[in-house]
Amino acid sequence: MADGILFSGGIGTSVIAFEASKHKRITAITVGFEHGPAKDLDFARKMAGFLGIPHKVYIFSADEMVGAVNGVIAILKVFDPYGSAEQCSRVCGLKACKEDGNNQRHDWRCLG
């Protein structure tokens, strides 16, 4: 089972986090872009608090997003303006999970 979850605070990730937290202590991780509105951030903070789940927020720079775009295009072999944007935030979030886990335990896993 994962040690963390990419968490928007919406119904889907909240239900998954709630169910997972019954079996294991997990961390909710929310990502945002420094030059864009992080509309999920307030919802995520409130829901993580309500669920009693530790919550971490990672705000990514333009350079990190450009790197993520390049990585997503390389993996998918196509550029889709809508799908690629969603995948970029996922890549940045999973990178944050990995970096956070390397500071704690070698086997840290994140559900994305």
FIBAVO-849611 format. One line per field, with one value per residue (C-alpha): residue number from 1; residue in one letter; x, y, z. Coordinates in nm, 2 decimals. Example, Ala and Ser with C-alpha at 12.3 -4.5 7.8 and 13.67 -1.06 7.14 Angstrom:
k: (1,2)
r: (A,S)
X: (1.23,1.37)
Y: (-0.45,-0.11)
Z: (0.78,0.71)
This chain:
k: (1,2,3,4,5,6,7,8,9,10,11,12,13,14,15,16,17,18,19,20,21,22,23,24,25,26,27,28,29,30,31,32,33,34,35,36,37,38,39,40,41,42,43,44,45,46,47,48,49,50,51,52,53,54,55,56,57,58,59,60,61,62,63,64,65,66,67,68,69,70,71,72,73,74,75,76,77,78,79,80,81,82,83,84,85,86,87,88,89,90,91,92,93,94,95,96,97,98,99,100,101,102,103,104,105,106,107,108,109,110,111,112)
r: (M,A,D,G,I,L,F,S,G,G,I,G,T,S,V,I,A,F,E,A,S,K,H,K,R,I,T,A,I,T,V,G,F,E,H,G,P,A,K,D,L,D,F,A,R,K,M,A,G,F,L,G,I,P,H,K,V,Y,I,F,S,A,D,E,M,V,G,A,V,N,G,V,I,A,I,L,K,V,F,D,P,Y,G,S,A,E,Q,C,S,R,V,C,G,L,K,A,C,K,E,D,G,N,N,Q,R,H,D,W,R,C,L,G)
X: (0.00,0.11,0.26,0.11,-0.16,-0.17,-0.46,-0.69,-0.94,-1.21,-1.45,-1.24,-0.91,-1.08,-1.27,-0.94,-0.75,-1.02,-1.03,-0.65,-0.60,-0.81,-0.53,-0.21,-0.09,-0.06,0.04,-0.18,0.03,-0.11,0.08,0.05,0.22,0.38,0.23,-0.12,-0.41,-0.40,-0.78,-0.75,-0.52,-0.79,-1.01,-0.72,-0.61,-0.97,-1.03,-0.69,-0.76,-1.11,-0.98,-0.69,-0.43,-0.09,-0.08,0.21,0.20,0.46,0.46,0.66,0.85,0.81,1.15,1.02,0.70,0.89,1.10,0.78,0.64,0.95,0.93,0.56,0.61,0.90,0.70,0.37,0.54,0.27,0.17,-0.19,-0.24,-0.51,-0.39,-0.02,-0.10,-0.27,0.02,0.27,0.12,0.12,0.48,0.57,0.37,0.52,0.87,0.78,0.67,0.99,1.20,1.01,1.04,1.41,1.44,1.25,1.27,1.41,1.08,0.84,0.56,0.29,-0.04,-0.08)
Y: (0.00,0.35,0.59,0.89,1.01,1.30,1.48,1.75,1.75,1.65,1.36,1.10,1.16,1.22,0.89,0.71,0.88,0.81,0.44,0.41,0.59,0.31,0.07,0.28,0.62,0.81,1.16,1.38,1.57,1.86,2.03,2.37,2.59,2.91,3.12,2.97,2.95,2.66,2.63,2.28,2.39,2.53,2.22,1.99,2.16,2.15,1.79,1.67,1.84,1.69,1.35,1.39,1.31,1.48,1.72,1.86,2.12,2.15,2.45,2.40,2.66,2.73,2.55,2.24,2.24,2.28,1.98,1.79,1.87,1.74,1.43,1.37,1.42,1.18,0.91,0.96,1.03,1.30,1.64,1.69,2.04,1.92,1.57,1.68,1.96,1.71,1.46,1.74,1.81,1.43,1.40,1.70,1.55,1.20,1.37,1.55,1.21,1.05,1.34,1.34,0.97,0.97,1.20,0.95,0.59,0.42,0.24,0.53,0.49,0.73,0.67,0.91)
Z: (0.00,-0.07,0.19,0.04,-0.21,-0.46,-0.30,-0.45,-0.17,-0.41,-0.37,-0.54,-0.36,-0.03,-0.04,-0.14,0.14,0.39,0.31,0.29,0.63,0.79,0.72,0.72,0.81,0.48,0.39,0.15,-0.10,-0.30,-0.58,-0.73,-0.99,-0.86,-1.15,-1.15,-0.92,-0.68,-0.65,-0.50,-0.22,0.01,-0.04,0.01,0.34,0.47,0.38,0.51,0.84,0.85,0.78,1.03,0.76,0.75,0.45,0.25,-0.02,-0.30,-0.52,-0.84,-1.05,-1.42,-1.48,-1.30,-1.51,-1.83,-1.73,-1.65,-2.00,-2.17,-1.96,-2.03,-2.41,-2.41,-2.23,-2.42,-2.76,-2.82,-2.70,-2.59,-2.45,-2.21,-2.11,-2.09,-1.84,-1.61,-1.64,-1.57,-1.23,-1.16,-1.26,-1.03,-0.75,-0.78,-0.79,-0.46,-0.31,-0.41,-0.27,0.05,0.09,0.03,0.34,0.55,0.42,0.11,0.03,0.04,-0.22,-0.34,-0.50,-0.80)
